[in-house]
Structure formats: structure tokens, C-alpha cells
Amino acid sequence: MSLSLKRLSFASVAAAVERAAHYRDLNQPEEAESICRDVLDVEPDNQTAQKLLGLAITDRFTAREPTLLEDAVAAFEHLKDEYERVYHVGVAWERAAKAHLEKGEAHSAVTAFEHAMSLFDRVEKLRPASPDPILRWNRCVRLLTSHPLLKAALAQPRDHDVRFGD
């Protein structure tokens, strides 16, 4: 048996993208990621698959794989629309911050939240009518001002580097 990947047909791309979204909904990000990579192999500019790929990667942030943030950002960097690109990179940073917080890495979480917030601030100016960057900004602020570990980290001097294992 050959262990080589099979290529999707162009006709099956839309159904495959739907399946990727479905697997994300089922909290099976590895499945969604694999499907997105199959779609992008056939249609490299498929913006929905690119977005789903980045989101599926961010769904795995708690898996302690150090390259995941970079992988998610790389996926989002392929989005052509500047608003979508900057917004989703901000989402990746926000999710990375929450993953750091889950691990008790408060200093890295604060720095990652700050990166996310700077991107949400930037994207708000690109499309002022969209509530999404404001809603995400506010969630970051609420966490930073209410979570005891984050409040303590904010009160201490930091080097502004994000790394796993404070």
C-alpha cells in the first residue's frame, strides 16, 4: 500500500470546506486542519480554508506545541483582505494568551494579550462599523483586570517576550 496523499478534485472543494468547519465545531481541530491542507493543495487561494486552517491551529494551543502560534499566524497571513488578516492574527494572539494563562504563565499571557489588543485596535480603524474587534478588546481587558494572576503580572516589571514556561 502506498502512503502518498490523494488529491481532492476541484468539484469537492466546497464540500471539504464544509467538513472542515464541521470538524472544528466537533472540537476535532486536527481533522479540520488536515482537510484545510487538502483544500489548499488544490485551491491555494481559498480564503475560507485559509481562515479555518488558522482557527483549527489555534484550537490546539493548549497542546503545548511551541510552533502553533507561528503556524496559525502564517495561515492567517495568506488572507488577502487586510481586515480579515489583522483581525485573525489578533485572535491567534488572544488564544495564545489564554493558553499561557491555562498553564499559569501569567507574564507571557499578559504580553500576548497586549499583542492581541494592539491588533484589535489597529483593525477597528480599518472597519469601524464591525463590533468584533471591540468585543475581543473588551474580553481581553476584562481578563486582564479581573484575573488574579494577570493582575499580579501587570503590576510586575516584564521583558515583553512571549514564551512557554514563564
C-alpha positions in Angstrom: 0.0 0.0 0.0 1.3 3.4 -1.0 1.5 6.1 1.8 1.0 9.0 -0.5 -1.6 11.7 -0.2 -4.5 11.7 -2.6 -5.5 15.0 -4.2 -9.1 16.3 -3.9 -11.0 17.2 -7.1 -11.9 20.8 -7.7 -15.6 19.8 -7.6 -15.2 18.5 -4.0 -13.6 21.6 -2.5 -16.8 23.3 -1.2 -17.9 20.1 0.5 -14.5 19.6 2.0 -14.5 23.2 3.4 -17.9 22.4 5.0 -16.5 19.3 6.5 -13.5 21.3 8.0 -15.9 23.7 9.6 -17.9 20.7 10.9 -14.9 19.1 12.5 -14.0 22.4 14.2 -17.5 22.5 15.6 -16.9 19.0 16.9 -13.7 20.1 18.6 -11.6 18.0 16.4 -9.1 20.6 15.2 -6.5 18.1 13.8 -9.2 16.7 11.4 -10.2 20.2 10.3 -6.5 21.2 9.8 -5.9 18.1 7.6 -8.9 18.9 5.5 -7.9 22.5 5.1 -4.5 21.5 3.9 -6.1 19.2 1.3 -8.3 22.0 0.1 -5.3 24.4 -0.1 -3.3 21.9 -2.0 -6.0 22.1 -4.8 -7.0 25.8 -4.3 -4.2 27.7 -2.6 -6.1 31.0 -2.5 -9.3 29.6 -0.8 -9.8 32.2 1.8 -12.3 30.2 3.8 -10.0 27.2 4.1 -7.1 29.5 5.0 -9.1 31.1 7.8 -10.4 27.7 9.0 -6.8 26.3 9.0 -5.6 29.2 11.2 -8.5 28.8 13.6 -8.1 25.0 13.8 -4.4 25.5 14.6 -5.4 28.0 17.4 -7.8 25.4 18.7 -4.8 23.3 19.6 -2.9 25.9 21.5 -3.3 24.0 24.8 -1.4 21.1 23.3 1.9 22.7 24.2 3.3 22.7 20.8 5.6 25.7 20.6 5.3 26.4 16.8 1.5 26.5 16.8 1.2 30.3 17.2 3.7 30.8 14.3 1.7 28.2 12.2 -1.6 30.0 12.9 -0.2 33.4 12.1 1.4 32.0 8.9 -2.0 30.7 7.8 -3.7 34.0 8.5 -1.0 35.9 6.7 -2.4 34.4 3.5 -5.7 36.1 3.9 -5.9 38.8 1.2 -8.3 41.2 3.0 -6.3 43.3 5.4 -9.1 43.4 8.0 -9.5 39.6 8.0 -5.8 39.1 8.1 -5.1 41.5 11.0 -8.2 40.5 12.9 -7.4 36.8 12.8 -3.8 37.3 13.7 -5.2 39.2 16.8 -7.5 36.2 17.5 -4.4 33.9 17.3 -2.5 36.1 19.9 -5.6 36.2 22.1 -5.9 32.4 22.1 -2.2 32.1 22.7 -2.6 34.4 25.7 -5.4 32.2 27.1 -3.3 29.1 26.6 -0.5 30.7 28.5 -3.0 31.6 31.3 -4.2 28.0 31.4 -0.6 26.9 32.1 -0.1 29.6 34.7 2.3 31.6 32.6 0.9 35.0 33.5 3.7 37.1 32.2 3.6 35.6 28.7 -0.2 35.7 28.8 -0.1 39.5 29.6 2.3 40.1 26.7 0.3 38.0 24.3 -2.9 39.8 25.3 -1.2 43.1 24.7 -0.2 42.0 21.2 -3.7 40.9 20.5 -5.1 44.2 21.8 -2.8 46.2 19.6 -4.0 44.3 16.6 -7.7 44.7 17.6 -7.1 48.4 18.0 -5.5 48.6 14.5 -8.3 46.5 12.9 -11.0 48.6 14.5 -9.8 51.6 12.4 -9.9 49.5 9.2 -13.7 48.7 9.6 -15.2 50.9 12.3 -18.7 49.5 11.8 -17.7 46.0 12.8 -18.2 45.2 16.5 -15.8 42.2 16.5 -12.5 43.9 17.4 -14.2 45.9 20.2 -15.8 42.8 21.6 -12.5 41.0 21.6 -10.6 44.0 23.0 -13.2 44.2 25.9 -12.8 40.5 26.7 -9.0 41.0 26.9 -9.5 44.0 29.2 -11.9 42.1 31.4 -9.5 39.2 31.8 -6.5 41.4 32.4 -8.4 43.4 35.1 -10.2 40.6 36.8 -7.9 37.5 36.8 -5.6 37.5 39.9 -2.6 36.0 38.1 -2.9 38.6 35.3 -3.4 41.5 37.7 -0.3 40.4 39.6 1.8 40.1 36.4 0.7 43.5 35.2 2.0 45.0 38.5 5.5 43.5 38.0 8.2 44.6 35.5 8.3 42.4 32.4 10.6 41.9 29.4 7.6 41.7 26.9 8.7 38.4 25.4 6.2 35.6 25.0 7.5 32.1 25.7 6.1 28.9 27.1 7.1 28.4 30.7 7.3 31.8 32.5 
